[in-house]
């Protein structure tokens, strides 16, 4: 063995020895963990189920559209069963319990697909109505990152409400990674939600958004402070945005007690930590918040 080979072997041995600790990063249980690549593939297949006429899978060589979709649904259901069973096992369930639980969750999830499609249709309509640059529905479906992020969120939110660990967050963080839009699957978002441009948007876990809400790039719907860490789990930390609100670029609305009243407009770069009454316009002039309307 040459001197360099000897050094390489020593380095490898040292790294392997480092795995013998009891840290979180030392765990080697890959057969009990979900496969992120499979989850990402499921997202794309679910988009074909949501928009059957726009994203066609060439691997399914069946000319009858109904049969093609049937195969696709069964394919996703199979992989969803497997991935949810893995996360349930990782959470402490036995293999038999996890498999039975996963089957129940998969059926419940697919029962919600028509409702998800109904919500996504409203989001599509909101995008077209709210953006004069849009030339048609197909352009929005194919090209708009906001609709992509919202669609993935709506699918992940169903799994979140079914108490599925990890998978909903993998889904929305994947959408975040390719769109720059970070929507936590635990957020509650009503119909006709439109994200314009989208880059840099953050919607926190306990955010509640009403119907007909429009937000622009760089908006943060966040918590006032992350101090307290896990002690704040389950505590309402993020704001409520009521119906028919528009929030312009760069605005931050923070805090679990903060409510933006219906029919309000929040101007660009506003920093809001207190509730705003309905029918209020908030803008920044000379670095001071200016309010128009009833407070």
DRENKOL-692789 format. One record per residue (C-alpha): residue in three letters; x, y, z. Coordinates in pm, 1 decimal. Each point is the difference from the previous one (the first is absolute). Layout:
DRENKOL-692789
<atom code="Ala" x="X" y="Y" z="Z"/>
...
//
This chain:
DRENKOL-692789
<atom code="Unk" x="0.0" y="0.0" z="0.0"/>
<atom code="Unk" x="135.8" y="339.9" z="-97.0"/>
<atom code="Unk" x="26.6" y="282.2" z="255.2"/>
<atom code="Unk" x="-293.5" y="185.4" z="-154.5"/>
<atom code="Unk" x="-214.7" y="-316.7" z="1.5"/>
<atom code="Unk" x="86.7" y="-50.4" z="365.5"/>
<atom code="Unk" x="-108.4" y="356.8" z="79.3"/>
<atom code="Unk" x="-326.5" y="-44.8" z="-190.5"/>
<atom code="Unk" x="-76.0" y="-319.8" z="190.6"/>
<atom code="Unk" x="65.6" y="176.8" z="330.8"/>
<atom code="Unk" x="-235.5" y="280.7" z="-95.7"/>
<atom code="Unk" x="-272.1" y="-247.4" z="-100.8"/>
<atom code="Unk" x="40.1" y="-193.8" z="326.1"/>
<atom code="Unk" x="-23.6" y="321.7" z="198.7"/>
<atom code="Unk" x="-324.5" y="99.4" z="-172.7"/>
<atom code="Unk" x="-151.4" y="-347.5" z="49.7"/>
<atom code="Unk" x="91.5" y="14.6" z="368.7"/>
<atom code="Unk" x="-169.6" y="337.6" z="25.2"/>
<atom code="Unk" x="-331.5" y="-168.0" z="-92.2"/>
<atom code="Unk" x="8.3" y="-198.5" z="324.5"/>
<atom code="Unk" x="-132.8" y="285.8" z="209.9"/>
<atom code="Unk" x="-357.3" y="48.0" z="117.1"/>
<atom code="Unk" x="-65.9" y="329.8" z="-174.7"/>
<atom code="Unk" x="-295.7" y="62.7" z="-230.0"/>
<atom code="Unk" x="232.4" y="23.9" z="-298.1"/>
<atom code="Unk" x="153.0" y="-341.0" z="82.0"/>
<atom code="Unk" x="-317.0" y="-198.0" z="-71.0"/>
<atom code="Unk" x="23.2" y="-248.2" z="-285.9"/>
<atom code="Unk" x="-360.0" y="-115.2" z="-45.6"/>
<atom code="Unk" x="-62.5" y="68.8" z="-364.6"/>
<atom code="Unk" x="-256.5" y="-280.1" z="-28.4"/>
<atom code="Unk" x="-214.8" y="170.2" z="264.4"/>
<atom code="Unk" x="11.4" y="346.0" z="-155.6"/>
<atom code="Unk" x="-201.6" y="140.2" z="-291.9"/>
<atom code="Unk" x="163.5" y="37.8" z="-338.7"/>
<atom code="Unk" x="3.3" y="369.7" z="-89.6"/>
<atom code="Unk" x="44.2" y="-74.5" z="-370.6"/>
<atom code="Unk" x="-311.9" y="-217.5" z="2.3"/>
<atom code="Unk" x="-195.7" y="276.5" z="176.0"/>
<atom code="Unk" x="112.6" y="255.2" z="-260.9"/>
<atom code="Unk" x="-103.2" y="-237.2" z="-278.7"/>
<atom code="Unk" x="-340.8" y="-36.0" z="168.0"/>
<atom code="Unk" x="-41.0" y="378.2" z="-7.4"/>
<atom code="Unk" x="41.2" y="7.4" z="-375.9"/>
<atom code="Unk" x="-239.1" y="-292.3" z="-44.6"/>
<atom code="Unk" x="-255.0" y="166.6" z="224.9"/>
<atom code="Unk" x="22.1" y="311.0" z="-216.9"/>
<atom code="Unk" x="-98.7" y="-218.4" z="-295.7"/>
<atom code="Unk" x="-300.6" y="-117.4" z="199.2"/>
<atom code="Unk" x="-94.1" y="359.9" z="88.3"/>
<atom code="Unk" x="56.5" y="126.6" z="-357.6"/>
<atom code="Unk" x="-59.7" y="-310.9" z="-216.9"/>
<atom code="Unk" x="-0.4" y="185.0" z="-329.8"/>
<atom code="Unk" x="324.5" y="189.4" z="56.8"/>
<atom code="Unk" x="258.5" y="-240.3" z="142.6"/>
<atom code="Unk" x="-9.7" y="-332.6" z="-181.5"/>
<atom code="Unk" x="218.7" y="-293.0" z="104.3"/>
<atom code="Unk" x="145.5" y="-162.2" z="-310.3"/>
<atom code="Unk" x="88.0" y="-312.3" z="199.3"/>
<atom code="Unk" x="-366.9" y="-93.8" z="12.1"/>
<atom code="Unk" x="-54.3" y="-126.4" z="-352.2"/>
<atom code="Unk" x="-378.0" y="-18.6" z="22.9"/>
<atom code="Unk" x="-202.5" y="200.1" z="-248.2"/>
<atom code="Unk" x="-317.3" y="8.0" z="206.5"/>
<atom code="Unk" x="34.9" y="300.4" z="232.9"/>
<atom code="Unk" x="-215.5" y="-156.3" z="271.8"/>
<atom code="Unk" x="212.1" y="-315.6" z="6.9"/>
<atom code="Unk" x="317.5" y="206.0" z="-4.2"/>
<atom code="Unk" x="-112.0" y="199.8" z="301.9"/>
<atom code="Unk" x="-113.5" y="-314.5" z="180.6"/>
<atom code="Unk" x="348.9" y="-146.7" z="-36.2"/>
<atom code="Unk" x="155.1" y="326.4" z="115.0"/>
<atom code="Unk" x="-222.3" y="25.1" z="309.1"/>
<atom code="Unk" x="75.7" y="-360.6" z="98.7"/>
<atom code="Unk" x="371.1" y="64.2" z="-53.1"/>
<atom code="Unk" x="2.1" y="304.2" z="230.3"/>
<atom code="Unk" x="-217.8" y="-177.2" z="255.2"/>
<atom code="Unk" x="248.0" y="-289.9" z="13.5"/>
<atom code="Unk" x="298.6" y="229.7" z="56.2"/>
<atom code="Unk" x="-190.9" y="215.1" z="249.0"/>
<atom code="Unk" x="-84.8" y="-315.6" z="195.9"/>
<atom code="Unk" x="365.6" y="-96.5" z="11.5"/>
<atom code="Unk" x="131.8" y="341.6" z="98.6"/>
<atom code="Unk" x="-262.4" y="63.4" z="267.2"/>
<atom code="Unk" x="59.5" y="-346.7" z="144.9"/>
<atom code="Unk" x="369.0" y="84.4" z="29.6"/>
<atom code="Unk" x="-61.4" y="326.2" z="185.5"/>
<atom code="Unk" x="-250.3" y="-166.1" z="231.2"/>
<atom code="Unk" x="257.1" y="-270.1" z="78.4"/>
<atom code="Unk" x="260.3" y="266.5" z="58.8"/>
<atom code="Unk" x="-245.6" y="162.8" z="243.8"/>
<atom code="Unk" x="-18.6" y="-321.6" z="204.8"/>
<atom code="Unk" x="-276.0" y="-211.8" z="-152.2"/>
<atom code="Unk" x="54.3" y="-368.9" z="-70.7"/>
<atom code="Unk" x="29.8" y="-104.3" z="-363.1"/>
<atom code="Unk" x="-351.8" y="-145.9" z="2.8"/>
<atom code="Unk" x="-149.1" y="306.5" z="168.6"/>
<atom code="Unk" x="182.1" y="232.3" z="-237.9"/>
<atom code="Unk" x="-120.5" y="-184.0" z="-309.6"/>
<atom code="Unk" x="-362.6" y="1.6" z="114.2"/>
<atom code="Unk" x="24.2" y="366.5" z="102.4"/>
<atom code="Unk" x="158.4" y="89.4" z="-334.8"/>
<atom code="Unk" x="-280.7" y="-166.6" z="-195.3"/>
<atom code="Unk" x="-261.0" y="194.5" z="194.4"/>
<atom code="Unk" x="185.9" y="327.5" z="-56.7"/>
<atom code="Unk" x="50.4" y="-64.3" z="-371.7"/>
<atom code="Unk" x="-370.3" y="-65.0" z="-52.7"/>
<atom code="Unk" x="-92.8" y="309.1" z="202.6"/>
<atom code="Unk" x="249.1" y="207.6" z="-199.0"/>
<atom code="Unk" x="-133.9" y="-106.5" z="-339.8"/>
<atom code="Unk" x="-356.8" y="54.3" z="114.6"/>
<atom code="Unk" x="99.0" y="367.3" z="39.3"/>
<atom code="Unk" x="142.2" y="36.1" z="-352.5"/>
<atom code="Unk" x="-328.9" y="133.9" z="-148.5"/>
<atom code="Unk" x="-10.8" y="264.6" z="275.4"/>
<atom code="Unk" x="363.2" y="92.4" z="-66.1"/>
<atom code="Unk" x="-75.1" y="35.6" z="-371.5"/>
<atom code="Unk" x="-294.0" y="226.4" z="81.5"/>
<atom code="Unk" x="224.0" y="225.1" z="211.3"/>
<atom code="Unk" x="275.0" y="6.8" z="-263.1"/>
<atom code="Unk" x="-255.7" y="103.7" z="-262.9"/>
<atom code="Unk" x="-83.9" y="304.0" z="213.7"/>
<atom code="Unk" x="371.6" y="80.4" z="36.4"/>
<atom code="Unk" x="39.1" y="-21.1" z="-377.4"/>
<atom code="Unk" x="-295.3" y="234.0" z="-51.8"/>
<atom code="Unk" x="142.3" y="243.3" z="256.3"/>
<atom code="Unk" x="334.9" y="4.3" z="-180.0"/>
<atom code="Unk" x="-161.6" y="71.3" z="-335.7"/>
<atom code="Unk" x="-230.5" y="267.9" z="139.2"/>
<atom code="Unk" x="280.8" y="162.2" z="196.6"/>
<atom code="Unk" x="275.1" y="11.6" z="-260.8"/>
<atom code="Unk" x="-60.2" y="196.7" z="-322.6"/>
<atom code="Unk" x="325.1" y="-147.5" z="-136.5"/>
<atom code="Unk" x="-150.2" y="-349.4" z="-3.8"/>
<atom code="Unk" x="-97.4" y="-104.0" z="-352.4"/>
<atom code="Unk" x="-204.9" y="-299.7" z="107.3"/>
<atom code="Unk" x="-51.0" y="-279.4" z="250.3"/>
<atom code="Unk" x="251.6" y="-230.6" z="-168.5"/>
<atom code="Unk" x="279.1" y="254.8" z="41.3"/>
<atom code="Unk" x="-71.5" y="24.7" z="372.4"/>
<atom code="Unk" x="-9.3" y="-378.2" z="44.9"/>
<atom code="Unk" x="323.3" y="-54.3" z="-191.6"/>
<atom code="Unk" x="199.9" y="303.6" z="103.2"/>
<atom code="Unk" x="-109.9" y="168.0" z="323.6"/>
<atom code="Unk" x="203.4" y="-97.4" z="307.5"/>
<atom code="Unk" x="-273.0" y="130.2" z="228.4"/>
<atom code="Unk" x="-257.0" y="-248.4" z="-126.5"/>
<atom code="Unk" x="257.2" y="-280.2" z="22.8"/>
<atom code="Unk" x="79.3" y="81.4" z="363.3"/>
<atom code="Unk" x="-367.6" y="34.7" z="92.9"/>
<atom code="Unk" x="-90.3" y="-330.2" z="-168.9"/>
<atom code="Unk" x="274.4" y="-187.6" z="183.8"/>
<atom code="Unk" x="-103.9" y="170.1" z="324.3"/>
<atom code="Unk" x="-363.9" y="-105.9" z="-43.8"/>
<atom code="Unk" x="104.2" y="-362.8" z="-52.7"/>
<atom code="Unk" x="244.4" y="7.2" z="291.1"/>
<atom code="Unk" x="-258.1" y="166.9" z="223.9"/>
<atom code="Unk" x="-230.2" y="-300.6" z="-38.6"/>
<atom code="Unk" x="277.5" y="-230.4" z="123.8"/>
<atom code="Unk" x="76.1" y="246.2" z="281.0"/>
<atom code="Unk" x="-362.0" y="-8.0" z="119.8"/>
<atom code="Unk" x="20.1" y="-381.2" z="-8.8"/>
<atom code="Unk" x="292.9" y="22.1" z="245.6"/>
<atom code="Unk" x="255.5" y="-143.3" z="-240.9"/>
<atom code="Unk" x="351.7" y="82.1" z="125.9"/>
<atom code="Unk" x="274.7" y="142.2" z="-218.7"/>
<atom code="Unk" x="-148.2" y="-58.7" z="-347.8"/>
<atom code="Unk" x="-205.5" y="324.6" z="-14.7"/>
<atom code="Unk" x="309.4" y="202.6" z="90.3"/>
<atom code="Unk" x="212.9" y="-181.2" z="-258.3"/>
<atom code="Unk" x="-260.5" y="92.2" z="-259.9"/>
<atom code="Unk" x="-30.1" y="369.3" z="82.4"/>
<atom code="Unk" x="374.1" y="43.2" z="49.1"/>
<atom code="Unk" x="57.5" y="-152.2" z="-342.5"/>
<atom code="Unk" x="-241.3" y="256.2" z="-144.7"/>
<atom code="Unk" x="186.4" y="265.2" z="201.2"/>
<atom code="Unk" x="332.1" y="-110.2" z="-147.8"/>
<atom code="Unk" x="-115.4" y="45.0" z="-358.3"/>
<atom code="Unk" x="-231.9" y="301.8" z="34.3"/>
<atom code="Unk" x="141.4" y="200.7" z="292.3"/>
<atom code="Unk" x="-346.4" y="-15.4" z="161.0"/>
<atom code="Unk" x="-7.8" y="-149.1" z="350.5"/>
<atom code="Unk" x="-350.1" y="-107.0" z="107.9"/>
<atom code="Unk" x="-15.5" y="-220.2" z="307.2"/>
<atom code="Unk" x="-245.6" y="-289.5" z="-51.5"/>
<atom code="Unk" x="-165.5" y="83.6" z="332.5"/>
<atom code="Unk" x="-120.9" y="341.8" z="-117.8"/>
<atom code="Unk" x="-372.8" y="39.4" z="-67.6"/>
<atom code="Unk" x="-73.6" y="169.6" z="-332.6"/>
<atom code="Unk" x="-339.6" y="75.8" z="-147.5"/>
<atom code="Unk" x="-123.6" y="4.7" z="-358.5"/>
<atom code="Unk" x="119.6" y="233.3" z="-276.5"/>
<atom code="Unk" x="353.2" y="42.5" z="133.4"/>
<atom code="Unk" x="234.2" y="181.2" z="-237.7"/>
<atom code="Unk" x="375.9" y="35.6" z="33.1"/>
<atom code="Unk" x="139.9" y="253.5" z="-246.8"/>
<atom code="Unk" x="366.9" y="-48.7" z="-98.1"/>
<atom code="Unk" x="59.5" y="-183.6" z="325.1"/>
<atom code="Unk" x="373.2" y="-7.7" z="69.6"/>
<atom code="Unk" x="82.0" y="30.3" z="369.3"/>
<atom code="Unk" x="-350.5" y="-54.1" z="137.7"/>
<atom code="Unk" x="-26.0" y="-168.2" z="342.2"/>
<atom code="Unk" x="-326.9" y="-130.0" z="144.4"/>
<atom code="Unk" x="43.6" y="-145.1" z="348.8"/>
<atom code="Unk" x="-153.0" y="-313.7" z="149.5"/>
<atom code="Unk" x="-286.1" y="157.1" z="197.4"/>
<atom code="Unk" x="-88.5" y="267.7" z="-256.1"/>
<atom code="Unk" x="-369.0" y="28.2" z="-89.3"/>
<atom code="Unk" x="-83.4" y="157.6" z="-336.4"/>
<atom code="Unk" x="-356.9" y="69.3" z="-108.7"/>
<atom code="Unk" x="-149.7" y="8.7" z="-347.4"/>
<atom code="Unk" x="98.1" y="225.5" z="-290.1"/>
<atom code="Unk" x="339.4" y="90.4" z="145.2"/>
<atom code="Unk" x="283.1" y="122.8" z="-222.4"/>
<atom code="Unk" x="363.7" y="25.9" z="107.3"/>
<atom code="Unk" x="309.1" y="113.4" z="-184.5"/>
<atom code="Unk" x="366.5" y="-97.2" z="7.5"/>
<atom code="Unk" x="197.5" y="33.0" z="321.6"/>
<atom code="Unk" x="-301.4" y="-9.7" z="232.8"/>
<atom code="Unk" x="51.6" y="-165.0" z="339.2"/>
<atom code="Unk" x="-290.1" y="-129.7" z="205.5"/>
<atom code="Unk" x="208.8" y="-102.9" z="294.4"/>
<atom code="Unk" x="56.8" y="-22.7" z="373.0"/>
<atom code="Unk" x="111.4" y="290.0" z="216.0"/>
<atom code="Unk" x="283.6" y="-200.3" z="150.7"/>
<atom code="Unk" x="136.7" y="-353.5" z="-18.4"/>
<atom code="Unk" x="129.5" y="15.9" z="357.5"/>
<atom code="Unk" x="-136.1" y="-289.2" z="199.5"/>
<atom code="Unk" x="51.8" y="-251.4" z="-279.0"/>
<atom code="Unk" x="-184.3" y="-327.1" z="55.4"/>
<atom code="Unk" x="-183.5" y="150.6" z="298.1"/>
<atom code="Unk" x="-207.5" y="191.7" z="-255.3"/>
<atom code="Unk" x="-112.7" y="-311.3" z="-186.9"/>
<atom code="Unk" x="-376.3" y="13.8" z="-40.7"/>
<atom code="Unk" x="-16.8" y="366.2" z="105.6"/>
<atom code="Unk" x="-159.4" y="245.3" z="-241.2"/>
<atom code="Unk" x="298.1" y="200.2" z="-129.0"/>
<atom code="Unk" x="-103.9" y="133.7" z="-340.6"/>
<atom code="Unk" x="-257.6" y="257.0" z="-114.3"/>
<atom code="Unk" x="-353.4" y="-21.0" z="-131.2"/>
<atom code="Unk" x="-72.1" y="159.3" z="-337.8"/>
<atom code="Unk" x="-371.3" y="49.8" z="-54.9"/>
<atom code="Unk" x="-188.2" y="-3.2" z="-332.1"/>
<atom code="Unk" x="73.8" y="231.5" z="-294.0"/>
<atom code="Unk" x="338.2" y="121.0" z="126.6"/>
<atom code="Unk" x="291.2" y="103.6" z="-223.2"/>
<atom code="Unk" x="354.9" y="3.9" z="139.3"/>
<atom code="Unk" x="263.7" y="164.9" z="-216.5"/>
<atom code="Unk" x="366.6" y="-86.4" z="-47.9"/>
<atom code="Unk" x="233.8" y="-17.2" z="296.8"/>
<atom code="Unk" x="-262.5" y="39.7" z="270.9"/>
<atom code="Unk" x="33.0" y="-193.7" z="326.6"/>
<atom code="Unk" x="-301.1" y="-90.8" z="212.5"/>
<atom code="Unk" x="107.2" y="-168.7" z="322.4"/>
<atom code="Unk" x="-151.8" y="-153.6" z="310.7"/>
<atom code="Unk" x="-275.4" y="-240.1" z="97.1"/>
<atom code="Unk" x="-222.6" y="277.6" z="134.7"/>
<atom code="Unk" x="31.7" y="213.2" z="-313.2"/>
<atom code="Unk" x="-310.2" y="15.1" z="-219.6"/>
<atom code="Unk" x="-18.7" y="183.4" z="-331.0"/>
<atom code="Unk" x="-364.6" y="93.4" z="-38.7"/>
<atom code="Unk" x="-194.0" y="-79.8" z="-314.1"/>
<atom code="Unk" x="18.2" y="227.8" z="-304.3"/>
<atom code="Unk" x="328.3" y="152.9" z="117.2"/>
<atom code="Unk" x="309.0" y="86.0" z="-204.9"/>
<atom code="Unk" x="350.7" y="-30.2" z="146.6"/>
<atom code="Unk" x="256.7" y="206.3" z="-187.0"/>
<atom code="Unk" x="350.0" y="-105.1" z="-98.8"/>
<atom code="Unk" x="260.7" y="-39.8" z="276.4"/>
<atom code="Unk" x="-247.5" y="57.2" z="283.3"/>
<atom code="Unk" x="98.6" y="-167.9" z="328.2"/>
<atom code="Unk" x="-312.0" y="-90.2" z="194.4"/>
<atom code="Unk" x="-20.4" y="-159.6" z="343.9"/>
<atom code="Unk" x="-342.1" y="127.5" z="107.4"/>
<atom code="Unk" x="-345.5" y="-63.6" z="-139.4"/>
<atom code="Unk" x="-136.7" y="214.6" z="-280.7"/>
<atom code="Unk" x="-371.8" y="77.5" z="-15.4"/>
<atom code="Unk" x="-207.5" y="-93.4" z="-306.0"/>
<atom code="Unk" x="1.5" y="235.4" z="-300.1"/>
<atom code="Unk" x="338.8" y="147.5" z="91.5"/>
<atom code="Unk" x="282.7" y="97.9" z="-233.0"/>
<atom code="Unk" x="347.8" y="-8.9" z="151.7"/>
<atom code="Unk" x="289.6" y="168.8" z="-180.1"/>
<atom code="Unk" x="348.6" y="121.5" z="78.8"/>
<atom code="Unk" x="86.3" y="366.2" z="-50.8"/>
<atom code="Unk" x="324.8" y="141.0" z="130.6"/>
<atom code="Unk" x="57.1" y="-327.8" z="187.9"/>
<atom code="Unk" x="-317.3" y="49.0" z="206.3"/>
<atom code="Unk" x="-313.7" y="-207.8" z="-31.2"/>
<atom code="Unk" x="-293.9" y="195.9" z="-132.2"/>
<atom code="Unk" x="-354.6" y="-135.5" z="49.7"/>
<atom code="Unk" x="-302.7" y="83.7" z="-207.4"/>
<atom code="Unk" x="-329.9" y="-129.1" z="125.4"/>
<atom code="Unk" x="-143.4" y="-97.5" z="334.9"/>
<atom code="Unk" x="242.6" y="-136.1" z="263.9"/>
//
